[in-house]
């Protein structure tokens, strides 16, 4: 996600400095005109806006506040925008620690996947103070078609958790429907075509359904990453005493995928977990 997002900023004329743990992943961005930094701290020197796009809350904390963290060298009052998917509590905790150092923070996770990032069509879900969000808005508008300011810091992460609930549970419905259709002797391509315009249609049916029918489980978004997101959902749901039973079922199916070395496959490989469970019974 970070590569196509950074490319859009470079091509729009922004002065972009990048760091990533695997330098080879930044080659396309550097070839487009970005400059390389040897650490997050070096990348933040003289910056007005620092964007982090990593895997989880501890990674964000390390990149921003660790021994070589960006907060150590950034000018006072720098705006930090984390666009990773982390927990609301992690976002709030990082914001507090950055504030102590004289910086500002907004959480701005995204939806739309790698295709949305390439096309500048992401939906950006933001939590933070109005003035901070307004400062980041011109950059966000290059990266996404919709920017939603959901409330104070942590609200963007909460809204992203809602999205992951919808994504996982919709996908579960799609995989169950297609598994049922196949075992009932129906043609999956015809099923998707027939139901893609009805009340049961969804993004998952229209975009991932054909991949299931073709037995193409290459990743757009990987099982391992969605499992991490669903862990965040469950932790946040426990904090507000809400049962998320459908999410827990999705987690169980993804755990089946992981136990069969499918954690790096696309999330629609859930279909194979359902088939295995059915065969076992």
N, C-alpha and C positions, 0 to 999 in steps of 0.2 A: 504493500500500500504506500509506503513512504517514497518509493522511487517515482511512480507516476505523479504523486502529489508534488514532490520537489521539482520534477521536470516542468510542470505547469507554472510554477513560480519563476523558474529561470527563464522560461520562454516569454513570460509576461514582463521581463525586464528587471525583476528583483535581484538584489545582490544576495546570493544564497551561499552559505557556508554549511557543509555537511560533515557529519561523522556517523559511521556505523561500525559495529564490531567486525563485520566481514567487509573489508575494503572493496572487494571485487563487486559487491552488490551496488556500489555507488558509481561504477564506471560510466553508465549512460548519463547520469546527472553531471558528472565531471566533464564529460565530452560535450555536453550542452552548454557548459560555461560556469557551472558552480565551482567553488573552491573547496579543497579538502582541509579538514582539521584532524589533528592526531588524537584528540580527546574531546569529550563534551565541553570541558572547561575552555579549551582553545576555540571551539566553535562559537562560544557565546561572547567572545571579546568584541565589544563595540556594537552589539546587536540591539535592535529595538524590540524584536519579537523572537522568542525561542520556542520552536515547536518540537515536541517529542512524540514519536510514533513507535512504540515498542510493545512488548507482549503483555505485561502484567504490572500490578502496582509496585512490587519490589524492584522491577526493572526501571520504572519511572523514577522511583526514589533514588536509585543508584545513579542514573543518568543526570538527574538534576541536583542531588544533594550528597552524592558520594564523594570519595576522596578526589576524584577528577571531575566532579559534577559541574554542570553549567552555571549553577548559582554562585560558584566561587569567584568567577571572573566577569560575570555579567555586570554592566553598569547599574548603579542604583536605580530602583524603580522599573527594572526591566519587566516586560509582560511575558509570562510563560503560558503557553497553551499546550496542554496535553491532549492529543487526539487519539490516544490508545483507548482500549476498553479495560477499565479498572473499576474497582468497587467505589461506591459513593463515599464510604468511610476513608478509603485511601486517598481519594481526591481532596477531601476536606483536611486530612492530616497533612498532606503535602502542601496545601495552600497555607496552612498555619505556619509551617516551618519556613516557607519562602517569605511570608510576611515578616517574620522575625528578622530575616536577613535584608529586609527593605525592598522586596520584590512583590509582584502581583501575579495572580494565577487564575486561569479559567480552565475548566474541563470541557473538552469539545470532541467527544467520540463521534465516529462517523458510521453511516450505513451506506451500502451501495456496492461494496466489493471492489475487486481490482478493476473491473470494467468501468464502474462509476468513477473511480479515481482517474483512470486514463481519459475519460470524457469530461471531467470536471462536473460530474453529475451527482456527486455525493449529497447525502442529507447530513447536515452537521448539527449536532445536538449539544447545546452549550449551557453551562452553568457558570455564573460569575456576576460581577457588578456591571451595571449598565455601561459605564464609561469604558471598562476594560473590553467588553464585548464589542462596543463601537470601534475601538481602536483596531481590533483584529478583523472586523467585518470586511474591509476591502480585500484582505488575503483570503478569507473564507469564501468570498463570492467568486474567486478564481477557482476554488477547489470544489464547490458544490452549487447545486441549483436551489437548495433550500437550507436556510440557516434558522434554527429555532432556539430562541433564548428561553429556556425552561424555568429559570429561577436562579437562586444563589449557587455558589460552588457546590458540586455534588449532584445538582439537578440534571446535568447532561449525562452523567454516569447512570443515574436512575432511569432516565428516559431510554438510554441504550439497553439497560437491563430489560425494560418492557419490550423493546424490539426483539431481543434475543428469546424472550418467552414466546412471542408470536412466531418467530422464525422456526424454533425447535418444534413447537406444537403443530404448526401448519405442516411442517415436513413429516412429522409422525403420521398425520392424517393422509398425506399423499402416499407415503410408503405403504401404509396399511391398505389403502384403496387399490393401489396397483398390485400388491401381493394377492389380494382377494380376487381382483380381475384376472390375473394370470392363472390362479388355481381354478378359476371357474371357466377357463377356456376362452377368454376374450383376448382380442388383439390390443396390446397396450397402447400402440400409436393411435388406434381408433378411439380408445377410451379417453386419452388425453385430448384428442381433437373434439370429441363429443362433449366432454365436461368442462373444457377450458373456457366456455362462454356462460356457464351456469353459476348458480349460487355457491357451488362448491369449489369454484376456481380460485386460484391463488398464484402468487409469484412462483412459489415452489412447484406447483403443478406445471405451469407453463414453461419454466426454465430448467428445472431439475427433472421433471417427469420424463421428457424425451431422453435424457441421459440415462435414467434408470432403464427405459425401454431398450436402449442401445447397449446396455451393460457397460457404460462408460463412467467409471467412478474416479476419473482424474479430478484433482481438487480445484475448486474455485476457493472455497473456504473449508479448511481441514477439520476433521473430527476433533483432534486434540485441542484446537483453539476454541471450538464451540463448547467442548467440555469445560474448559477453563472459564468461559463466560457463564455457563450454567451453574458452576460452583459459586460464582459471584452472585448470581440471581438467588440461589438458595440461601446464602449467607445474609443477603439483604432482606429476603422474605422472612427469615427467622427473626430478624431484628424488629419487624413490625407484626409478628405473630400471624403470618399468612401462610396457609398450606399451599404448596405449588405442586400438586400431585402429578399433573401432566408433564411438568418439567422433570420430575424425578423419574417418570417412566422413560422419557427421552434419554436421560442420563444412563439408565440401565441398559438401554439398547446400544448407546454409544460405547458403554463399557464392554459390551459384547464385541463390538467392532475392534476396540483397542486390544482385547485379549486375543484377537485373530490377526494382529499386526496390520490393522487397517486405520490406525490413528492418523496417518498422513494422507488418507484418501479424502475425497469430497464428502461432505456431510450426508449426501443422499445415499451413501453406502449403508446407511441405516436399513435400507431395504434388504440387504444381505443378512443382517442380523435377524430380521423378522423371518426370513426364509429358513435360516438355521434353526431358530427356535421352533418353527412349525415342523420342520423335519424331525427334530428331536422328540416331538410329542406324537 
